[in-house]
Amino acid sequence: MQNILGLILAGGQGTRLGFLTEKIPKPAVQFGGKYRIIDFTLSNCVNSGIYSIGVLTQYRPHLLNRHIGIGKPWDLDRKGGGVTILQPYSTLTESIWFKGTADAVYQNIEFVDEHQPEYIVVLSGDHIYSMDYSEFVYYHISKGAVATIACMEVPLNEAHRFGIMVTDIDNKVVEFQEKPKEPKSNLASLGIYVFTWDFIRKVLIEDAKDETSEHDFGKNVIPKILSTEKVYAFPFEGYWRDVGTILSYWETNLELTRPIPPFNLYDPNWRVYTKSEEMQPAYISDERTVRNSIISEGCEIYGTVDASVISQGVTIGEGSIIKNSVIMTRVVVGKNVVIEDSIISENTVIKDGCKIGIGNFAESTYDRKVYDSHITVIGMDSIIEEDCEIGKNVVVGNDRIVPKSTKLASGGYYI
Amino acid sequence: MKALGLILAGGKSDALGKLVYKRASAALPVFGKYRAIDFILSNMVNSGIYKVGVLTQYNPRSLMDHLGSGKEWDLDRKNGGLYILQPYLGMTGEYWYRGTADAIFQNTTILRRGDEDYVLIGSGDHIYKMLYNDLFSFHFAKGADVTLVVKELDETYDMTQYGSVVTNEDGRIVEIHEKIDNPPARKAFLGIYFINKFLLLDLLYDTVPSGKYDLLLDVIIPNLSKLRVYAYEFNGYWRNVKKGIDEYYKTNMEILNSKQLREELFIKYGRVYTKLKDYPPAKFTGTAKVSNSMISDGCIVSGIVKNSILFRGVIVKAGARVENSIIMQDSIIEEGALVKNAIVDKNCMIRAEQVLVGDFEPVVLEKWMVI
């Protein structure tokens, strides 16, 4: 394997996940029962043989820092390389945040130089997919490119949401359109890049001086180098999801509960590693049955669970019914609770007799842009007291206590 | 106070039959993801003992594989950590460990080196959760030379299989009867010793060279009048899975019926650490019917599972039926098969429509078997 350094951009807030990312960044949001979103990219790196990784953080990084630690679960506690957390820093003359993806890499040029890589792989910490980056890099080398962008075909009517690439017959990129109104192609950028380090180093230094630039790879850097340099598109055909909205986050989780899910977590040659909590196997009582669901270790289940993802250490009381929902770590659900079409965040307590996600959809009265689906979101570390009735598309914030018998109609909020 | 932990994990157990053809009893898989030795290792680490020697002899391969560098128990350390103490070839002779006292005597180096003043000795195949700190305080408060951990056993235990301990009002031990018929007391010795390191060395030098190799029979019992040997009473759950297949089966099944017991074993008194496997969470499909069972990570359940324990990576296909059984790691139960009152070891396969049913005793299927 060539000398490759992975840089994972994990500083984004993920504004469209609403309260799910109020206290933690998007890469730290739980996914699939025992994982956090960044686990997929980190595991891809080590499964691809990349053992030198920088994780660039900015937005509320504490949980992410604790999760990654010295990288032990990914075998990244190494003498050479390993994982390094790169946070924004101040210098003698100024103290600034990372202004964009390109600027984040620019500000860490010294870190990259120390590793003396030939190539860098710039990754995003908020996608769910499995990709062998070594194939990606060999493709880059074989094309003699200075920059290669992973891309995927998307339906043409959705192309306006992505960075779109127009390529020639050899997959060389001839035009790049950022979120175009009239897309010329359906080849969407996944925000995953390979760069030849010597080349991109110079480009980043130039870009940093350019005051008109937003210092973003997709918006500024790639369009700038397209005309003169060899930029290639790497067509990716596997499973890839951007869980950037509440609906797509919920859907992608529930996809795992299908009989044969499109994303295979069971591949023994491509394990997804995570910092596991030490918990005993799940206990399923004889009260009801569990179907079409993912149940993690440490759960105690006395109620009914259908088409749901249940994370580690969750307790579900007698007579409760959980349907089409994502329940995160250490949530306690009391007796005779009904939860439908909901996301319940970490450490929240739902007391006896509550009904959540009932009734019909109504437009959100809080934030229509973020809460635009029928999914009800309950924030982390909250308590829903007995006999509350909460409708569809409702949002309850983090660290809230909803008093007994509160009624929140569909589209409502408690923050 | 610093203590060294010693875990006796070398004994052979004929009572476990097929389950220990290829493993030490301390490496017996229990409760879906653990091995028996995880409990004492976690107890020690949770009690602040970070230097632990494991004495092995019988079939150690799977135990070694499990322990590795000790990193799962945070025992991969610069100071202390995990020591594997196996029998070895010496300049003057070669011996297997001829008994518990001999095993420790052959490893006096680990006792002499290091700054620990005390030694905690326990067995690798006992299932219990205990923070030893109370035991330490008890030992000092009584001014004891040796403290043995005992437990009042109820009728579910066969007292003729345990050492019976008689104490005076102060808790000092006056008699110990090892595995006799009609024992005078139902207080059983649990195989856990706490003793000053230098005293232990003295006692070993007095006994082992003269051909006495058992720690309890040759070292402790003959010295009951000379030494202040005290009994520390433990009231929690305790089982010795080495006693036989029945005991092993019963122990596993017991935790299904008691939430309190699961809390005691897995949550209270610190977590139980074990080797991680990085399996994804368990998956239940539309035809799954699971009741009163424990299901580990990596399982895919499409069939009926009742009163059973599935270890990691077990697959139960649609129409298969698993009842009152223990299915170990990566075994597959195919469509329409019936498994009842059985212990299925690792990597087995029960083909479609096949039947594996035990009656009074659970039937045991060896590793890698296909029926």
Chai-1 contact restraints between the chains, C-beta under 6 A:
chainA,res_idxA,chainB,res_idxB,connection_type,confidence,min_distance_angstrom,max_distance_angstrom,comment,restraint_id
A,G33,B,P281,contact,1.0,0.0,6.0,A-B,restraint_1
A,K34,B,P281,contact,1.0,0.0,6.0,A-B,restraint_2
A,P259,B,T285,contact,1.0,0.0,6.0,A-B,restraint_3
A,L265,B,P280,contact,1.0,0.0,6.0,A-B,restraint_4
A,R271,B,D278,contact,1.0,0.0,6.0,A-B,restraint_5
A,Y273,B,D278,contact,1.0,0.0,6.0,A-B,restraint_6
A,S276,B,L276,contact,1.0,0.0,6.0,A-B,restraint_7
A,E278,B,R271,contact,1.0,0.0,6.0,A-B,restraint_8
A,E278,B,Y273,contact,1.0,0.0,6.0,A-B,restraint_9
A,Q280,B,F266,contact,1.0,0.0,6.0,A-B,restraint_10
A,P281,B,G32,contact,1.0,0.0,6.0,A-B,restraint_11
A,P281,B,K33,contact,1.0,0.0,6.0,A-B,restraint_12
A,P281,B,M294,contact,1.0,0.0,6.0,A-B,restraint_13
A,P281,B,I295,contact,1.0,0.0,6.0,A-B,restraint_14
A,P281,B,S296,contact,1.0,0.0,6.0,A-B,restraint_15
A,A282,B,I295,contact,1.0,0.0,6.0,A-B,restraint_16
A,Y283,B,M294,contact,1.0,0.0,6.0,A-B,restraint_17
A,I284,B,V290,contact,1.0,0.0,6.0,A-B,restraint_18
A,I284,B,S293,contact,1.0,0.0,6.0,A-B,restraint_19
A,D286,B,S291,contact,1.0,0.0,6.0,A-B,restraint_20
A,D286,B,N292,contact,1.0,0.0,6.0,A-B,restraint_21
A,T289,B,K289,contact,1.0,0.0,6.0,A-B,restraint_22
A,V290,B,F284,contact,1.0,0.0,6.0,A-B,restraint_23
A,V290,B,V290,contact,1.0,0.0,6.0,A-B,restraint_24
A,R291,B,F284,contact,1.0,0.0,6.0,A-B,restraint_25
A,R291,B,G286,contact,1.0,0.0,6.0,A-B,restraint_26
A,R291,B,A288,contact,1.0,0.0,6.0,A-B,restraint_27
A,N292,B,G286,contact,1.0,0.0,6.0,A-B,restraint_28
A,S293,B,F284,contact,1.0,0.0,6.0,A-B,restraint_29
A,I294,B,P281,contact,1.0,0.0,6.0,A-B,restraint_30
A,I294,B,K283,contact,1.0,0.0,6.0,A-B,restraint_31
A,I295,B,A282,contact,1.0,0.0,6.0,A-B,restraint_32
A,S296,B,P281,contact,1.0,0.0,6.0,A-B,restraint_33
A,E297,B,D297,contact,1.0,0.0,6.0,A-B,restraint_34
